[in-house]
Amino acid sequence: MKIAIDARGINLYSGTGIGTYTENVLKNLINIDALNNYHIFWSGNNYESIKKENFKIIMTSKKHQRFFEDYYFPKNISKEDVDIYHMPQNGIGFSKEIFCKKVVTIHDLIPYVMPETVGRGYLLKFLKEMPTIIENSAGIITVSEFSKRDILKFFPIDERKIFVTPLAADKKYMPLDKVHCKNFLAKAYKLTDPFILYLGGFSERKNVVSAITAFSRVYKELGKNYNLVIVGDYKDPNQGLVKLTKELKIESHVIFTGFVPEDHLPIFYNCCDTFIYPSFYEGFGLPPLEAMNCGTPVIASNLTSIPEVIGDGGILIDPYSISEISQAIGNLLSDEKLRLELSFRALKRAKSFSWQNTAQSTLKVYESVYNNESTF
């Protein structure tokens, strides 16, 4: 097969779920597939890691994206006689002028389910283009059984057209030396007290408000001087979460770190006593899996795809119930035996996921689409 992949998202969406997904699938395809020929549309530098005899890099510019999507890609795909074209970023850049079989990865349908949590420009583009993308794709990859059901709910298509390929955590997320990690955080971030960790973004659907509110109800009863550490570049101009901590009189116990380099995240996961993730909606939910890979006890939402990831490796809570979240925090942090048991179960569960498995499943999708003469 000749397979073209739009890999521009590795650099254009670096640090996001789509960028992480595209990079890891591509790097693992390189390791497992020496038979097929790949045409990789690339933007930016750092392409040395994907150089291989059967991988050809086609450079593009960060500018003039419409030119590449509407003209250059169709011409190049036709000229190279490509069999399958894969668009990993929710089908963005889809062109009807591309006449080979098209595979798209639809990570979630958040603009359909929770439109109020999505920027207006992206919302309008998504809602306008998604019906065409779904209808004209020969194969649709998604990242969870929940997302598959969501797609079928909104688009009455043959379910054989949809393939589930779960995500995985990067290899850097693993158990680390706790003393070294604590010393690092004490020096770099002045974090010396035990803490609960949240990271994963600040959209309303992430439900950080409930994490803060639940913590405010239980922190005095935890026996230790616990803090809630919130990692990430918090850009809300109204500073709503900061104001909430002041209203609840817990501002001295809630720490906003601001931007943290990705290489520091495994250290945070390893140092916290529990990771909390009360999201209302996730297509997959990578942060809980990253925490589990580090052997960290996890408290996470029982909604959407998250139970598929957590399994029996963590505590599932109703994200709409502040009292249930508070109770889970209190029970876990007051019971060392439970924390050790959850740590063991988290590590065991996390072994079920790997980027190599994701890449192998993706390759099977290509083969299935290629060998099926119809487009369902």
N, C-alpha and C positions, 0 to 999 in steps of 0.2 A: 504493500500500500504506500501511496504518497499522502502524507498527512501534514496539513498546514495548521499551525497553532498561533493565535494572536497572543503573544507573550508580552505585549507592551505593558500590561498591568503590573508586571514584576517591579518595574521602576515607577510607572505613573501612579500606582496605588500602593507603594511600599508602606509597610506597617499596618495595612488593612487586611481584613480576612481574605478579600479577593486576591490581593498581591501575594499573601502567604500561600494561599491555595495554588495559584498558578506556578509560583516558583518551585514548590515542593513536588507537585505532579510532574513538572518538566524535568527536574533534576533526577527524579527516580525513573522516569521513562528512559532517560539516557542510560541508566545502569541496567535496565532489564530488557531493552529492545535494541538488538543490533541488526534486526532483519528488515524493518521498514525504513523508509526515507522520510525525514522530517524537514519542513520548511518553517523556520521560526521567525515571525515578524517581531522585531526587537526595537526598543526605544531606549537610548541612553548607553551607558558604559557597562562594565562588569559582566560581559558576556563570555569571558574566557572559560567559565566553569561548564558551559554547555557546548564547547567545541568537541566535535566527534565526527568521524567519517560520514555517518549517515544523518548528521544534523547540519543543515545549511542555514546560516543566519542572514536574514534580509533586513537591513537597517532602515528605520523610518525616523521621522523627526517628531519631537514633542509638539511642534506646531503643525498647523494645517491637517488636523486629524480627519476632517471630513474628506479632504482630497484622497488620503490613503484609503479610508473606508469605502468611499463611493467610486473611486476610479482605480487607484494603484493596486489594491488587493485583488479586485475582480480580474484585472488584466493579468497580474502575476499568477494567480491561481489557474486561470485558463491556459496561459502560456506554458506553465510547468505541468499541466495535465494532472492536477492534484485530485485525489479521490475523496478526501474528507477534510473539511475545514472546521476546526474547533475554536469556539469563542468562549473563554472561561468566565468572562465578566458579565454574567446575566444577559448574554447575547448582544451587549452594546457594540455597535459597529456592524450590525447585521445588514447585509445588502442583498436585494433580490437579483442583482446582476451577477451574483456568484452562483454558478450552476452545478457545482459538485454537491455531494451530500454534506449537509451542515449539522454539526453537533454543538449544542450550547450547554453551558452549565448555569442552571437557575438556582442560586443559593437559597433564596427565599422569596416570598411574595409580600413583604412588609408594606410596600406602597398600596397594595390592595386591602390588606387586613388592618393596618394601622397608619393610614395616610397622614394623620396629624403629626406623626413623628418623623416625617421625611421632608426635606427641603423642596420648595415648590417647583424649582426647575427640574430636578431629578424626578419628582413625582409625575409631572406632566409628560416628560420624555418616556418614562417607564410605562405609564398607562397607555400612551399612544402606540408604542412600538411592540409591547409584549404580545398582543394577539397575533401580529404578523410573525414574530419570532417563533412562537409556539406552533403556529400552523405550518410554517415552512421549514421547520427543523426535522431532519430524519431521525435524530436521537436527542433526548433531553437528559442530561445528567443532573441529579440533585443530591444533596448531602445527607438527607435523612428520610426515613419513611414518613415522618410528619410532613416534610416539605413536599413529598410526592403526593400525599393526600390533599394538601393545599392546592397544588397545581390541578389535580383532577377535580377539585371542588369548583374552581373558577373556569376551567377549560375542559369541555367534554371530549377528550381525546382517548385513543386507545392506550391503556396503561402500559402495554408492551413497549411503547415508545419512550417510557421513562425508566431510567436506570439509577439506582441508589448507590453512591460511592462515598461512604463516611470519611470524614476528615481525620487528622491525627495531630498530635503535638510534635513540635520540633525536638530533635535529640538533646538539645541543651536543657530541656526540662527533665530533670532527674534528681534523685536525692543527693544532696551535697553535705559537706561537713558543716554541721550546725554552728559550731563555735566560730569557724572562719566567717560564715555568713553573718552572724550577729556582730562580730567585730567590724565587718565591712559596713553594715548599716549604721552602726554607732558612729563610725568615723565619717562616712559619706553623707548620711542623712540625719544624724543625731537622734536615731531611734534606739532607745535603750530599754523601754518598757515592753512587756508582751503586747501583742496586737492581733486584731482581726483584720483581714485584708479584703479589699474590694478593688478590682480593676476590670476594665472591659468597656469603657465609654460612658457617655453622659446623656445619651438620648433618653427621652421620657420613658421609652419602653424598657430601659435598663432598670428602672425602679430603684434608683439609688436613694430616693427619699425614704422608702420603706426600710432600707438597710440602716440609715441614720436614725430614724425614728425608733426602730426596734432596739438598736443599741442603746439609745437614751433611756429606755425602760428597764434595762437589765444590767447596765455596766457597774452600778454600785453593789450588785449582789454577786459579783464574779470572784471575789476573794483576793484578786490581784488588781494592780493598777493598770487595767487594760485600756488600750487606745483602739480606735477604728482608723486604719490607714487607707486612704483613698488615692490610688495611683493613677496618674494621667494628666494630660494637659487640659485643665478645666477652663474653657473659654467663655462661659456664660457671662455676658456683659452685666446681667442683673445679679450675678452671684447668689442665685437662689439657694443653693445647697449650703453655702457659707452662712447666709442669713438664717437658715433653718437651724444650724448648730447653735447659733447665738440665741434664737428663740427658745430652744430646748435646754439652754444653759450647759452645753457640753462642748463648747468650742475648744476648751483646753484638752479634750480627749479625742478630738477628730482632727486628723492631720492630712492635709492635702499636699502631696509631694510635688505637684506639677509634673512636667515632662520627665520621664525616666527612660534612659537608654534601654533598648530591648535586651541587651546582655545582662542587665541588672535584674530583670524580672524573675529569673529562676531563684535568685537570692531572696527576693521578697517572698516568693511562694514557700521556700524552705524555712524561712524564719517565722512566719505567722503560725498561730495556734489553730486557726481555721480560716478558710476562704469562703466568702459569702457571695452568692450570685442570684438575687431574687428577680431576674428578668421576666417580663411578661411574655416576650416572644423572641424565639431564636430559630433560625434555620438549622443550626447545629449547636452552637455554644462551645467555642474552643477554650476560653479561659478556665472553666471547671476541669476540662480534661488536662490542661497544662498543670493545674494544681495537683490533680490526682497523680500525674506522672512524677511529681516531686514527693509523693507520699503524704500529701497534705489533706487532712479531713475537710470535706466540702459540705456546705449547706447551700442547696440550690433549689430553684423553682421546680414545681411538679408539672409545669405546663409545656406545651408545644413539643419541641424535639429534645429538651433537656433530659427527661428520664431515659431516653435511648442512650444518651452518653453516660449518665451517672450509673445506671443499673443499680446494683446493690452496693456500689462503692462510695455512697455518701448519704446524706440526709436530705430528703425531698420535702419541701414546704409549700404551702399555699402562699404565693407572693402577695395576695390581696389581704392576708391576715397578719397584721403586725404582731398580735399576741402569739401566733404560731411561730413566727420568725424569732421573737424574743425567747420563747420557751426552748427552741432548738439551740440557740446560742448558749443559754444558761445551762441546759442539760449537758451539752458537749464540753463546755469549758470547765465544768465542775466535776467531770468524770474522766480521769486520765486513762483508765482502762478502755473506755469507749473510744477515746481519741486514738489509742494504739491500734485497736481493732479496725477502726475506719481507715487508718493509714495503711494497714496491711491490705484491706479490701480494695482501697483506691488503687494501689500499685498493681494488684492482680487484675482489676477491671481495665486499667489503662493499657495493659499489654495486648488487649483485643484490637487496638487501633495502631496502625502504622502507615506512614506515607508510601511505603513500598506496596502495601495492600491496596491503597487508594490508586496508585499508578497502575498496578496490575488489573484492577477492576476497570480503570479507564481504557486500558488497551483492549480489554474484552468488549467494551462498548464499541470501540472503533471497528473491531472485527465483526461484531454483530451487525452493525449498520452497513458495513461494506458488503457483507455476504447476503444481506436482505435486499432483493431486487426492488421491492416496493418501499414506499416511505410511510407504511402503515395507513 
